[in-house]
Amino acid sequence: MTAVRTDRYCYNLPRELIAQYPLERGGDRLLVADRRSRKIEHKRFKDLGDYLTPDDLLVFNDTRVIPARLMGRKSTGGKVEVLLVKKVDRARWTCLLKASKPSRAGTEIFFENGLSATVEGRDEEFFVVSFSDPGKVFDAGRIPLPPYIERNPEAIDAERYQTVYAREEGSVAAPTAGLHFTPGSMESLRARGVSTAFITLHVGPGTFVPVKTEEVENHRMHAEEFAVSAEAASAINSAMARGKRVVAVGTTTTRVLEYLMAARGKIVAGTGSADLFIYGGFRFKCVGALLTNFHLPCSTLLMLVTAFGGHDFIMNAYRSAVEKEYRFFSYGDAMLII
């Protein structure tokens, strides 16, 4: 099998098309890409229901973004940026640390609210950090906006960088395809007969990491924690058995569903860790349509989307979105691949 070069997933994006602030929720544009007809349509997100039927099951990721970015100082006065990644136990977290000098085991970090932390050790790029008062950790943090949003978090982000159905705390990035939905738009879809189900995948920092290997196959995916309820598993399995279309809201939802299908042959209730890397040639066994945002060049998310929609067709859709001046990335516009 011929190796796939990473540069196949590069595209030119003018910097001004990277959305720095959200529009009114649900007011975004919607690019509709039909895989069979190869037709591309330019719509508004409010038109989503026109492409869904009572035979569709929308599956959402109900993870909630935590205030994962903490700014502290070492005893020497040097600044340290701490990004919470995964809770180990009551007081300890796996973290990413950014500082002018490397942080070693025993390094103490102090935060403005009286919280302190000690670096216990390191595993590759991740650090295990112990906090003095677990109850103050989130109080010291702020919303971890992606690096391409070139500003500090503001009051608007506390609400808008969460989906309206966010429930389970644990993500360091929002499942951005869901940011477009309002309670009203979800109720409107249900009134049309569209079914819904909710699973959880806590998005990790790997979502921002571009693929740096020359060949796609050599990239190593970070694992992310997920949970599927018995109710959701039953709804999804039933939909597939009855020939209904499963519409994944976001690449995070897609990864959980396809990971379980690949590993178990069906959607199984429970918790686990998914590190499935989806790129060209992958055979989708669950997802029949995908609602997503526009993703970074050379990212695993773009690789997943092109695997689902077809490389040339989706890259052409991206070029069309650039020409039509769509807004890109987390706070940007949406794409529906049917």
N, C-alpha and C positions, 0 to 999 in steps of 0.2 A: 504494500500500500504506500503510495507516494506521500511524503511528509507535506503538511500544510504550512505555508509560510505565514507568519504573523502579519506581515505587511499587506496581505490581502484584505485586512480589516481596517486599514487606515483610510481616512477621508479628510478633506479640508473643511474646517469649520471656522468661519470668522468669529473672532472673540466676542463681538457684540451680540451674537446670537445665543450666548450662554446666559440663561435667565438668572438674574441676581436677586430678584424678588418674585413672590408669587402673585398671580392675578387673583381676582375673586374666585373662590373655589367653584369649579365647574364651568368657568368662563373660558377655558382654554380651547385651542383648536384640536382637531382629531384627523389624522391622516389614516385613511382606510386602505389597506393593501390586500387585494384578493388574489390568493395564490393560484387559483384555477384560471381565472380570466386574465391574469397579469395586469389588472386594472388598478390604478391608483386614484383615489378620490380625496378631495380636500373638504372636510366638514368641520363642525363644531362638536365639542364633547357632548352637548345636549342631544345630538343626533345618534348617540350610541344605541339607544333602544331600537332604532330603525334596522339595526343589523343583528338583533337578538330576537329569539322566539321562545314560546313556552316550552320548547324542547331543549332549552339551554340551561346549564347549571353554572352560575358564576361562583368561582372559588377565590376567596380573599385571604390575605395574610393579616391577622389581627395583632401582630407584634406592636409594641409601643417603644418609641425611642426614649432612652434614658439620658439624663444630663451627664454625658460620659466624658466631657473634656474639662479637666481641672488644671488650673494654672497655679503653680507653686514655686517655691524657691528652696535651694539647698542652704545648709548652714553657712556656706561661703558667700551666699547672696546670688549665686547663679540661677537663672530662670529654668524651670522644668515644666514641660507640658506633658500631662498624664492623660492618656486615653484609655478608659476602662474598656476591656474586651469581653471578659467572662468572669463571673463570680465563682471563686473556688470554694469558699466557705463563708461564714458570717463576716469575717474581717479581712479576708484576703481576695484579691482580684488578679487575674492575668491582665497585663497592661502593655501598651506601647508607650515608650518614653522618648521625648525629644528634648535635648539639652545641648549646650555648646560643647560640653565634655561628656564622655561616656559615664553612665551611672553604674556603679559597682555594688555588689552585695554589701549591706550595711549603710548605704547612703540614706540620709534622712531628708525628707521633703516636708516643707511647712506651707500651710494654706491660710488664707486670710481669716477664715471662720474659726480658727483655733484647732482645726484638724491637722494631724501630722501623719506621715507614712514612712515606712522603712522598706527599702528594696531588699528582698530576701534572696533573690537569685535570678538567673536568666536561662531561657531556653530558646536558642536562635534569636529571632528578633523580638520575642516577647519576654516580659519581666513579671515575676510574682511580687506583688506589693502588698504589705500588711498595713492596714489603716488603724489609727488609734481609737477612733470612735465610728463604728459602722453607720450609726444614725446620722452622721454629719456628711457622709460621702456625697450623696446627691445634692445636699445643700451647697456644697463647695463647687459643684459642677455647672456646666451650661450645655445647651444643645450643641451637639457636634456637627455643625454644618460642613458639607463637603468642601475640600480645598479649592474647588473651582468657583465657589461662591466667595468672592474676594471682599468680605466684610465681616465684622463681628456680629454675633447673634443679636437680634433685636426683639422687642416684645412680640412682634407679629409672628416670629418663628416658633414661639412656645406653643401656639395653636396650629399654625399652618404647616409645620414640619411633622405633623402627626395626621394620620387618617382619622376620620370621624368615628371609625369603629375600632380604633386602637385600644387594646385591652391588656395584653400580656407584656410586662416590662422586660426589656432585654436587648434591644437593638441599639447599635451605634450609628445607624443610618435608616432613613425611612424607606418603606416599600413604596416607591414613588408613584407607581401606576395608580395606587389607591388614593392619592392626594386629591384627585379630581372629583371624587364622589362627595355628595352632600346627603344628609338624611332624606331630603326630598327626592333626589334622583334615585336613591336606592329603593325608596317606597314606590316610586313611579315604575321602576323595572319589575318589582314584585307584583304590582297591579296588572302588568302585562302578562303575568304568569311565569316570569323568569325566576327560577329557583336560586337560592344562595347557600353557601356553606363557608365555614371559616376554619382555616388551619393556622399554625404558628411557625414561623421561622425567624429566629433572631439574626438580623443582618450584621455581619462582622465587618471589620475594616478592609478585608480583602476585596470588597465590592468596589473600592476606589483604585485598586492596584492594577495598572496596565500590564499586559503580558509582555515581558521583557526578553523572553527567549526568541530566537530567530524562527524556531519551528513550534507551532502551537502545541504539539504533543508533549513537549518538554516542560510545559508550565505545570506548577504544582498548586492545586486548589487548596484553600483553607477550608476546614470543616466548619459548619454552622449548625447550631442546635435547633431541633424542630420538635413539635408536638402535634399529634392528630387525635382528636376526640373520636369516640366510638360513633357519635352522631354524624360527624363529618365523613368518616370512613364509609359508613353505611350509605350516606347520600351520594357520594362519589361513585362507589362501586355499583350502586343501583342505577345511576345515570348511565354508566358505561354499559351495563348489562342490557339496558333498554334501548341502547343506541342513541341516547341523548348526547349532545355536544357539551364537553367540559370546556368552559372558557376560563382560563387562568388569568387572574388579575395580577400581572407582574411576573418577572423572571424568578423572584423568590418562591412564589407559589409553584411555578413550573418545576423548579429544582426539587422541591419536596415530593411532588406527585410523581415525577419521572424517576426519582431515586427509589421510591418505594416500589414502583412497577418493575424497575430493573432488579432490585434486590429481593422482592417478595412475590412479584407477579400479580399483586393487587394492592389496594390501599389498606394498610393495616393501622389500627389504632395503637397509640403509644408514643414514646419519645425516642429520640435518637440523634445522630449526628450525620449530616449529609455533606459529602465532598465531591459529588458528581460534577464532572466537567463536561458540559454539553457543547459540542462544536460540529462542524460539517460531517455528515455521514451518520449522525445519531438518529436512531429510529424512535420516534415518539409513540408511546403506547397509551397515553391517557389524554393529554391536552389536544383539543381540537381547534381552539382559537386562542389568541393571546393578545391581551391588552397590556401595553407597555409604554414607557417613555422613550425618548431618544438617548442613546448611550454613548459613552466616550469611545473615541477611536482606539482600536487594538485592545479593547476590554473583553473580559470573559462574557459580559452581558451582551455585547454586540455579537459575539460568536454564537451565543445561544439563540439570539433572535434570527440570525442568518441561517442557522441550522434548521430552525422551524419554518421560516418563510422562503428559503432558497437564497444562496449567497448573492447572486447577480441581481435578483429581483429586489431584495431588501437594500442592497447598496445603492441601487437606482432610486429606490424610494427615499433614501437618505439624501441623495443629491437633489431630488425634487424638493425635499423639505428645506434644504439650504437655499435653493433658488427662490422658494416661496417665503423665506425668512420666518420659518417656524422658530419657536423658542426651545432651546435644548436643555437636557439634563434634569436634575431633580425638580426644579420649579418650572419646568418647561411644559410643552404641549405633549399630547398623547398620540399613540399609534395603535390601531387595531389591525391585527393580521388574521384574516379569515380563510 
